[in-house]
Amino acid sequence: MLQTTTKPPLTIRLCQPRGFCAGVDRAIQIVVLALKKYGAPVYVRHEIVHNRYVVEGLQSLGAVFIEELSEIPAEHRQSPVVFSAHGVPKSVPADAQARNLFYLDATCPLVSKVHKQAMRHQRLGRHVLLIGHAGHPEVIGTMGQLPDGAVTLIETEADAAKLAPADPQALGFVTQTTLSVEDTAGIIRALQDRFPALQAPAAESICYATTNRQEAVKETAAGADLYLIVGAPNSSNSRRLVEVAERAGASMSLLVQRAAEIPWNDIGNISTLGLSAGASAPEIIVDEIIDAFRQRFDVTIDLAITATETEDFPVMRVLRDVELTRADMAFVNGAA
């Protein structure tokens, strides 16, 4: 008689919201629509979003990724160049204009809002404190909105403790949009304790999507034998989700880019899996990971809805005459 192997039961706590935020979705749409309207190649300065799967998918459609505008060959000077969702210093569009390049700025509107808040602080005579991670493209872009020396980067509470500003009465802060809400609150408290006159931005800098994804993970982590976050190692918001899951009670939390990275031999006997995705991780990979677990477990999906996101950031006017179809975005969203 044939023996049948029974798969062990597994409950997947699937976070909603997860994955693409409105800013990431808009940035990818801009590249896709530019390719449809102008044809290949469309150049993209830096990764459009921090996700290798997305980058490779756009490359297959005809996008060419570069780090500097000088890499665009003379014969392609009429081709569009797209600036990434993370934002760029003011020097970059100025360089594009000097080179007579046609550029499309895919900076997330919420990052642009932080730029404006930083410039407002400076206009009001304040030295700007930027809470963020050194070397992150968003930080480079925000610091590049103001003259050299006008912004001081604060990464930790230790940085806050040793800050010695020229005028403690004239300080304002903004933050990178993708930080840990809890960590950032601690740094802000440390700064406010030392500098009571410190001025906050007129609106919250950490974006809605970062906050919502962290809250969803926080609410679903307790009791999870394993928590998987889909995202790239250079994705700040994805790495913060891993930390949030660990702090909130998951036994183990891992960042994976694809199902192939799941360490099946190391995860042991699990009965509850938490699953979410960073704001630059496509839904098609979430589906891939769920399918991988279905092959090994008798899976029950427990959808954990903690917020409803309705934000939609339209693309720039020059691309609005091009139809965007579901098929155009199937490489990241799946065919369904």
Rosetta blueprint (number, residue, H / E / L):
1 M L
2 L L
3 Q L
4 T L
5 T L
6 T L
7 K L
8 P L
9 P E
10 L E
11 T E
12 I E
13 R E
14 L E
15 C E
16 Q E
17 P L
18 R L
19 G L
20 F L
21 C L
22 A H
23 G H
24 V H
25 D H
26 R H
27 A H
28 I H
29 Q H
30 I H
31 V H
32 V H
33 L H
34 A H
35 L H
36 K H
37 K H
38 Y H
39 G L
40 A L
41 P L
42 V E
43 Y E
44 V E
45 R E
46 H L
47 E L
48 I L
49 V L
50 H L
51 N L
52 R H
53 Y H
54 V H
55 V H
56 E H
57 G H
58 L H
59 Q H
60 S H
61 L H
62 G L
63 A E
64 V E
65 F E
66 I E
67 E L
68 E L
69 L H
70 S H
71 E H
72 I L
73 P L
74 A H
75 E H
76 H H
77 R L
78 Q L
79 S L
80 P E
81 V E
82 V E
83 F E
84 S L
85 A L
86 H L
87 G L
88 V L
89 P L
90 K L
91 S H
92 V H
93 P H
94 A H
95 D H
96 A H
97 Q H
98 A H
99 R L
100 N L
101 L L
102 F E
103 Y E
104 L E
105 D E
106 A L
107 T L
108 C L
109 P H
110 L H
111 V H
112 S H
113 K H
114 V H
115 H H
116 K H
117 Q H
118 A H
119 M H
120 R H
121 H H
122 Q H
123 R H
124 L L
125 G L
126 R L
127 H E
128 V E
129 L E
130 L E
131 I E
132 G L
133 H L
134 A L
135 G L
136 H L
137 P H
138 E H
139 V H
140 I H
141 G H
142 T H
143 M H
144 G L
145 Q L
146 L L
147 P L
148 D L
149 G L
150 A L
151 V E
152 T E
153 L E
154 I E
155 E L
156 T L
157 E H
158 A H
159 D H
160 A H
161 A H
162 K H
163 L L
164 A L
165 P L
166 A L
167 D L
168 P L
169 Q L
170 A L
171 L E
172 G E
173 F E
174 V E
175 T E
176 Q L
177 T L
178 T L
179 L L
180 S L
181 V H
182 E H
183 D H
184 T H
185 A H
186 G H
187 I H
188 I H
189 R H
190 A H
191 L H
192 Q H
193 D H
194 R H
195 F L
196 P L
197 A L
198 L L
199 Q E
200 A L
201 P L
202 A L
203 A L
204 E L
205 S L
206 I L
207 C L
208 Y H
209 A H
210 T H
211 T H
212 N H
213 R H
214 Q H
215 E H
216 A H
217 V H
218 K H
219 E H
220 T H
221 A L
222 A L
223 G L
224 A L
225 D L
226 L E
227 Y E
228 L E
229 I E
230 V E
231 G L
232 A L
233 P L
234 N L
235 S L
236 S H
237 N H
238 S H
239 R H
240 R H
241 L H
242 V H
243 E H
244 V H
245 A H
246 E H
247 R H
248 A L
249 G L
250 A L
251 S L
252 M L
253 S E
254 L E
255 L E
256 V E
257 Q L
258 R L
259 A H
260 A H
261 E H
262 I L
263 P L
264 W L
265 N L
266 D L
267 I L
268 G L
269 N L
270 I L
271 S L
272 T E
273 L E
274 G E
275 L E
276 S E
277 A E
278 G L
279 A L
280 S L
281 A L
282 P L
283 E H
284 I H
285 I H
286 V H
287 D H
288 E H
289 I H
290 I H
291 D H
292 A H
293 F H
294 R H
295 Q L
296 R L
297 F L
298 D E
299 V E
300 T E
301 I E
302 D E
303 L E
304 A E
305 I E
306 T L
307 A L
308 T L
309 E L
310 T L
311 E L
312 D L
313 F L
314 P L
315 V L
316 M L
317 R H
318 V H
319 L H
320 R L
321 D L
322 V L
323 E L
324 L L
325 T L
326 R L
327 A H
328 D H
329 M H
330 A H
331 F H
332 V H
333 N H
334 G L
335 A L
336 A L
